[in-house]
Amino acid sequence: MSDVSGWQGEHQAQLDACGLNCPLPLLKAKVALNALASGEVLKVSATDAGSQRDFRAFARLAGHELLREEVEGEVFRYWLRKA
């Protein structure tokens, strides 16, 4: 897996999935990505620890690019570029 910790850039949409349990953060991210144009970036915030595994696998399987992920306290953040 490539290092996704250093990406800095803008996002066109943001999703707050904090407080939601698996699989809701990923399902809501899929819906949000469907509304974006190819190449646009979605920033997702979640508190579900399982979201790390889920977003990595989802990006790989769906062809999206996981640009960055970070953890701050109990909040996980992901930046996904739509394929």
N, C-alpha and C positions, 0 to 999 in steps of 0.2 A: 504494500500500500504506500502511496506517495505521502510526503509530508504536507499536511493541509493546515499547518498552524500559522504560516506566515503571510497568508493572503490578506491584503488590505484593499478595500474598494467599496463601491456603492452597491446598494441593493434597491430594486424597484418595488419590492413588496416585503411585508413583514408579517409574521404570524406569531402570536403569543399563545402557546399551548401549555403554559405553566398550570400545574394542578390537574392536568389530564393524564390518565393512565393509558398504557399500551392497550390497544393499537391506535388510540385517537390522535396522538400527535402526528403520527405518520399519515393517517388517513386525511387529516386536515391539511397537511403539507401537500399531499397528492392533489387535492382539490385546488389549493392555492397555486400550485405549479401549472395546473391545466389552464388557469386564467392568464398565465404569462406567455409572452412570445419567446420563441427560441433564442437562447443567449442571455435572457434576463435572469436576475438573481433574486432568490427568496432567502430572507433571514428568518430562522425559526428559533424561538426560545422555548425550552421544555424543562420540566423538573423530573421526568420519568428517567431513572438511571438506565433502563433498557433501551432508551432512545438512541444511545451511542451505537449499539450494535445494529439497531433497526435502520438508522439513517445511512450508515456505511453500506449495508447490504442493499438497501433500496437504490442508492445512487449507482452502485456498481451494476445491479441487475437491470435498472431502467435506463441506463445510459446517461444519466445526469452527472454533473461534475460536483463533487463535494469540495468546495474551494477552501473552506476553513471550518474548524470546530474548536470550541473552547469551553472550559468549565470555570464558572465563577461561583464559589459556594455550592449551592444546590441547583444552580441553573446551568443547563447545557445549551449552547448556542451553535447553530449550523448555518452555513451559507451554501446554498445549492444553486448552480447554474443550470437552467433548463436546457435539455438537449435539443 
